[in-house]
């Protein structure tokens, strides 16, 4: 009987208590020690940018409060080695098991494999779960058992694999595993330094991180804005998108819950003959599918953060011009729409997907800069920076995917109907007194 077992619940980008398979499994079998380990050294070149770290900090505060209300304390640890921190936690409380939810980016895949192997050698049971996807990347293959390399074929097969909705209810109560663990405060993690706090204060006026806020955002979108998504999604202002991407990246809402909520609406609209709503739901589910596909590709082709999936650009004569790169970053290209988008990105950490496509298309196809530079800059500056989605997006724009843009296709950076967007961005930047000259 496992009622007296002690389990380490290792939180990463699954910062929620609802529909969290690792937490649910641990709560059923004795006491738990919830742990979040921040190891900047292991993040390497993909160390999160300022706004992304701000979101992580707020989300951890929210999770910490939620776990405390259930009877458990979230242990925050700043470490030089994640493996060493986990083994110290195991020794401190006498734990016999470590559980966590899967991640699929290149850095996490290598780290998780090593940790699972090393802990196993020490006699510690390690169990991992799918808390991030509808289907695991190793579950979706074509009829010949090969990896899909086009989205439509992948998504069609994924939808056929969907079973009855499964959700893990949040535990009613958690029992804290007894033991003394060396921990630190949220401030001691160092996710936000003093020079960043004044800029970050503005973020809190527009965003509310945390898993319960993610739930509210999902409800607001599904009940009020989803029905017009097919018509509104290309508008760069107003409630035209779900704004769920930061919540999904940090796992504050499960993709299963988002998928099921939208799918139920779609079924309802189909029955009542609401073709606009039905189409909107299909298009949004396709967006969820693209997020799934990004993890699928990065898992099955782990080199994609460094080089193109296709070899068509292997010898392409990129113009590695740092002056052009700086002008693009600073919003000083001379193209108002591109410049407005880049200044909005720097000031707010957010920009509409349509503008992301335009500025990245301009970067690759007009300036002829290497797509990897743009990918890394998006990772450093976006509030919803997500490595796998970033990789697929930039490879798609550069024509490096079998179903991506042709390299010669350029999304027009001078579209006249977005003048209002350009004007509104510059007004907001002026009001906020953003000094774009300081963009590095």
C-alpha positions in Angstrom: 0.0 0.0 0.0 1.4 3.4 -1.0 -0.6 5.6 1.5 2.6 6.5 3.3 4.7 7.3 0.2 6.4 10.6 -0.3 6.4 12.1 -3.8 8.3 15.1 -5.2 6.1 16.9 -7.7 8.4 18.8 -10.0 6.6 21.8 -11.5 8.0 23.4 -14.7 5.7 24.8 -17.4 2.5 23.3 -15.8 1.8 25.9 -13.3 -1.8 24.9 -12.4 -3.6 22.6 -10.0 -6.5 21.8 -12.3 -6.0 19.1 -14.9 -2.4 18.5 -13.8 -1.8 14.7 -14.2 1.5 14.7 -12.3 0.0 16.5 -9.3 -3.2 14.4 -9.4 -1.2 11.1 -9.4 1.0 12.2 -6.5 -2.0 13.4 -4.4 -3.6 10.0 -4.6 -0.7 8.2 -3.0 0.4 9.9 0.2 2.2 13.1 0.9 3.8 15.5 -1.6 6.5 18.0 -1.9 5.7 20.5 -4.7 9.0 21.9 -6.1 10.0 24.5 -8.7 13.7 24.7 -9.6 15.1 27.7 -11.3 18.5 26.9 -12.9 19.6 29.8 -15.2 22.8 28.0 -16.1 20.9 25.2 -17.8 18.7 27.5 -19.9 21.8 28.4 -21.9 21.0 30.4 -25.1 17.3 30.1 -24.3 17.3 31.9 -21.1 13.9 33.6 -20.9 13.6 37.3 -21.7 12.5 40.0 -19.3 8.7 39.9 -19.9 8.6 36.1 -20.0 10.4 36.0 -16.6 7.9 38.6 -15.3 5.1 36.3 -16.2 6.8 33.3 -14.7 7.3 35.2 -11.4 3.6 36.2 -11.2 2.4 32.7 -12.1 4.6 31.1 -9.4 3.2 33.5 -6.8 -0.3 32.5 -7.9 0.5 28.8 -7.8 2.2 29.2 -4.4 -1.0 30.7 -2.9 -3.2 28.0 -4.5 -1.1 25.1 -3.2 -1.0 26.7 0.3 -4.8 26.8 0.4 -4.7 23.0 -0.3 -2.3 22.3 2.6 1.1 22.2 0.7 3.9 24.6 0.3 5.6 25.2 -3.0 9.3 24.9 -2.5 11.3 27.4 -4.6 14.9 26.5 -5.3 17.6 28.4 -7.2 20.2 25.9 -8.3 23.4 25.2 -10.3 22.1 21.8 -11.2 18.5 20.6 -11.4 19.5 17.0 -10.8 21.4 17.9 -7.6 18.4 20.0 -6.4 16.0 17.1 -7.0 18.3 14.6 -5.2 18.6 16.9 -2.3 14.8 17.2 -2.0 14.5 13.4 -2.2 17.0 13.0 0.6 15.5 15.8 2.7 12.0 14.3 2.9 12.8 10.6 2.2 10.9 10.6 -1.0 10.6 7.4 -3.1 9.2 8.9 -6.2 9.5 12.0 -8.5 6.7 12.9 -10.9 6.5 15.6 -13.6 4.8 16.5 -16.8 6.5 16.2 -20.2 8.2 19.1 -22.0 9.4 18.8 -25.7 11.9 21.5 -26.4 15.5 20.5 -27.1 16.9 21.7 -23.8 14.2 20.0 -21.7 14.4 16.7 -23.7 18.1 16.2 -22.9 17.8 17.4 -19.3 14.7 15.1 -18.6 16.4 12.1 -20.1 19.5 12.5 -18.0 17.5 13.2 -14.8 15.3 10.1 -15.3 18.3 7.9 -15.9 20.3 9.2 -12.9 17.4 9.1 -10.4 16.6 5.6 -11.6 20.2 4.5 -10.9 19.7 5.9 -7.3 16.6 3.7 -6.9 14.1 6.6 -7.2 11.0 5.8 -9.1 10.3 8.5 -11.8 7.0 8.8 -13.5 6.2 11.4 -16.2 2.9 12.4 -17.7 1.3 14.2 -20.7 0.1 17.5 -19.3 0.8 19.6 -22.3 -0.6 18.0 -25.5 -3.7 16.3 -26.9 -1.4 13.5 -28.3 2.2 12.7 -27.5 4.6 13.3 -30.4 5.3 9.5 -30.6 1.7 8.6 -31.0 0.9 10.2 -34.4 2.4 8.6 -37.5 1.2 7.9 -41.0 0.1 4.5 -42.2 3.7 3.5 -42.9 4.8 4.5 -39.4 6.6 7.6 -40.6 6.6 11.1 -39.2 4.2 13.6 -40.8 6.0 16.7 -42.3 2.9 18.6 -43.4 0.5 20.1 -40.9 -2.8 19.2 -42.6 -2.0 15.4 -42.7 -0.8 15.5 -39.1 -3.8 17.4 -37.8 -6.3 15.1 -39.7 -4.7 12.1 -38.0 -4.6 13.8 -34.6 -8.3 14.6 -34.7 -9.1 10.9 -35.5 -7.1 9.9 -32.4 -9.2 12.0 -30.1 -11.1 10.0 -27.5 -13.6 11.0 -24.9 -12.6 14.1 -22.9 -10.3 13.3 -20.0 -9.6 15.8 -17.2 -7.9 15.5 -13.8 -9.8 17.3 -11.1 -7.8 19.4 -8.7 -7.1 17.6 -5.4 -9.4 18.6 -2.5 -6.5 18.4 -0.1 -2.7 17.9 -0.1 -0.5 16.5 2.6 2.9 18.1 2.9 5.8 15.7 3.0 7.7 16.3 6.2 11.4 17.3 6.0 13.7 20.2 5.9 14.4 21.5 2.4 16.7 24.4 1.6 14.5 26.9 -0.2 14.4 30.5 -1.3 11.8 33.3 -1.6 10.3 34.3 -4.9 12.5 37.4 -4.9 15.6 35.4 -4.3 15.0 33.4 -7.5 16.1 36.5 -9.3 13.5 36.4 -12.1 13.2 40.2 -12.0 16.0 42.6 -11.2 15.6 46.2 -9.9 16.2 47.8 -13.2 13.3 45.8 -14.8 10.6 46.5 -12.2 9.5 49.9 -13.5 9.0 48.5 -17.0 7.4 45.4 -15.7 4.8 47.3 -13.6 3.1 48.3 -16.9 2.6 44.7 -17.8 0.4 44.1 -14.8 -2.1 46.7 -16.1 -2.9 44.6 -19.1 -2.3 41.0 -18.1 -3.2 38.8 -15.1 -1.0 35.7 -14.9 -2.1 32.7 -12.9 -4.1 29.5 -13.5 -7.4 30.8 -12.2 -7.0 33.9 -14.3 -6.3 31.7 -17.3 -9.6 29.9 -16.6 -11.4 33.3 -16.6 -9.7 34.3 -19.9 -10.8 31.0 -21.5 -14.4 31.4 -20.4 -14.5 35.0 -21.6 -13.2 34.0 -25.1 -15.4 31.0 -25.6 -18.6 32.6 -24.4 -18.2 36.1 -26.0 -15.5 36.2 -28.7 -15.1 32.8 -30.2 -18.3 33.0 -32.3 -16.8 35.8 -34.5 -13.2 34.4 -34.5 -13.4 33.5 -38.2 -14.1 37.1 -39.1 -12.2 39.0 -36.4 -8.9 37.0 -36.1 -7.1 39.1 -38.7 -8.0 42.4 -37.2 -5.0 43.7 -35.2 -7.1 45.5 -32.6 -9.8 44.7 -30.1 -10.8 41.3 -28.8 -9.9 39.6 -32.1 -7.8 36.7 -30.6 -8.1 34.6 -27.5 -4.9 36.0 -25.8 -4.4 32.5 -24.2 -0.9 31.9 -25.6 1.0 33.0 -22.5 -1.3 30.9 -20.3 -0.8 27.9 -22.5 3.0 28.3 -22.6 3.3 28.3 -18.8 0.7 25.6 -18.5 -1.7 27.7 -16.5 -4.5 26.1 -18.5 -4.4 22.7 -20.1 -4.7 22.4 -23.9 -7.2 19.6 -23.3 -9.5 22.0 -21.5 -9.2 24.6 -24.2 -9.8 22.0 -26.9 -12.8 20.5 -25.2 -14.4 23.9 -24.4 -14.2 25.0 -28.0 -15.3 21.6 -29.3 -18.4 21.6 -27.2 -19.3 25.1 -28.5 -18.7 23.8 -32.0 -21.1 20.9 -31.5 -23.7 23.3 -30.0 -23.4 25.7 -33.0 -23.6 22.9 -35.5 -26.9 21.7 -34.0 -28.4 25.1 -34.1 -27.2 25.8 -37.6 -24.8 28.6 -36.7 -22.3 28.2 -39.6 -20.2 31.2 -38.6 -19.7 29.9 -35.1 -19.0 26.4 -36.4 -16.4 27.8 -38.8 -14.8 30.0 -36.1 -14.4 26.9 -33.8 -12.8 24.9 -36.6 -10.3 27.7 -37.3 -9.4 28.1 -33.6 -9.0 24.3 -33.1 -6.6 24.5 -36.1 -4.6 27.1 -34.2 -4.4 24.6 -31.3 -3.3 22.0 -33.8 -0.4 24.2 -34.9 0.8 24.4 -31.4 0.6 20.6 -31.2 2.5 20.3 -34.5 5.3 22.6 -33.3 6.1 20.1 -30.5 5.6 17.2 -32.8 8.2 18.5 -35.3 10.7 19.6 -32.6 10.5 16.3 -30.9 10.9 14.2 -34.0 13.5 16.6 -35.6 15.4 18.0 -32.6 17.8 20.0 -34.8 15.1 22.4 -35.9 16.2 25.2 -33.5 19.5 25.4 -35.3 18.8 24.5 -38.9 16.0 24.2 -41.4 13.9 21.1 -41.6 14.4 21.1 -45.4 17.8 21.5 -47.1 16.6 24.0 -49.6 18.2 26.9 -47.8 21.5 25.2 -46.9 23.5 27.3 -49.3 21.2 30.3 -49.4 23.3 33.6 -49.3 21.9 35.2 -46.2 22.9 38.8 -45.7 24.2 38.7 -42.1 24.2 42.5 -41.7 24.1 43.6 -38.1 23.2 47.2 -39.1 20.0 45.9 -40.8 19.3 43.6 -37.8 19.5 46.5 -35.4 17.3 48.8 -37.6 14.7 46.0 -37.6 14.9 45.5 -33.8 14.6 49.3 -33.1 11.7 49.8 -35.6 13.8 52.0 -37.8 13.5 50.3 -41.2 11.5 53.1 -42.8 8.5 51.0 -43.3 5.8 52.3 -40.9 3.9 49.1 -40.4 7.1 47.0 -39.7 8.5 49.8 -37.5 5.2 50.1 -35.5 5.0 46.4 -34.9 8.6 46.2 -33.7 8.2 49.2 -31.4 5.0 47.7 -30.0 6.8 44.4 -29.4 9.7 46.1 -27.5 7.4 48.2 -25.4 4.7 45.7 -24.5 6.1 42.2 -25.2 3.1 41.5 -27.4 2.1 41.9 -31.0 -0.8 40.5 -33.0 0.0 37.3 -35.0 -0.7 39.1 -38.3 1.9 41.7 -37.5 4.3 39.0 -36.4 3.9 37.4 -39.9 4.6 40.8 -41.6 7.7 41.8 -39.6 9.2 38.3 -39.8 8.4 38.1 -43.5 10.1 41.5 -44.0 13.1 40.3 -41.9 13.7 37.1 -44.0 12.6 38.0 -47.5 13.4 41.7 -47.8 16.4 42.1 -45.5 17.5 38.6 -46.2 18.6 38.1 -42.6 19.0 34.5 -41.2 15.7 33.3 -39.7 17.6 32.0 -36.6 18.4 35.6 -35.6 14.7 36.6 -35.8 13.6 33.4 -33.9 16.0 34.2 -31.1 14.9 37.9 -30.9 11.2 36.8 -30.6 12.2 34.4 -27.9 14.0 37.2 -26.0 11.1 39.7 -26.3 7.7 38.1 -26.5 5.5 37.8 -23.5 4.2 34.4 -24.8 7.7 33.3 -26.1 7.4 29.6 -26.8 10.4 28.0 -28.4 8.7 25.3 -30.4 6.0 27.7 -31.8 8.8 30.2 -32.5 10.8 27.6 -34.4 7.9 26.5 -36.6 6.7 30.0 -37.2 10.1 31.2 -38.5 10.8 28.1 -40.5 7.3 28.4 -42.1 7.9 32.1 -43.1 11.4 31.2 -44.5 10.0 28.4 -46.6 11.9 25.8 -44.6 8.9 23.5 -44.1 7.3 21.3 -46.8 4.0 23.3 -46.5 5.6 26.7 -45.6 5.7 30.0 -47.4 7.6 30.2 -50.7 10.8 32.2 -50.0 9.7 34.7 -52.7 6.3 35.4 -51.1 6.4 38.7 -49.1 3.5 39.8 -46.9 3.1 43.5 -47.9 4.6 45.8 -45.3 2.8 48.8 -46.8 -0.8 47.6 -46.5 -2.9 50.8 -46.3 -5.8 49.5 -44.3 -3.6 49.0 -41.2 -2.8 52.7 -41.0 -5.0 52.9 -37.9 -2.9 50.3 -36.2 0.3 52.2 -36.9 -1.1 55.4 -35.6 -2.5 53.8 -32.4 0.9 52.1 -31.7 2.8 55.3 -32.0 0.2 57.1 -29.8 0.5 54.5 -27.1 4.3 54.6 -27.2 4.2 58.4 -26.8 1.7 58.2 -24.0 3.8 55.6 -22.2 6.9 57.7 -22.7 8.7 54.8 -24.3 12.2 55.8 -25.4 12.8 53.6 -28.4 16.2 55.1 -28.9 17.4 52.8 -26.1 16.4 49.6 -27.9 19.6 47.6 -28.0 
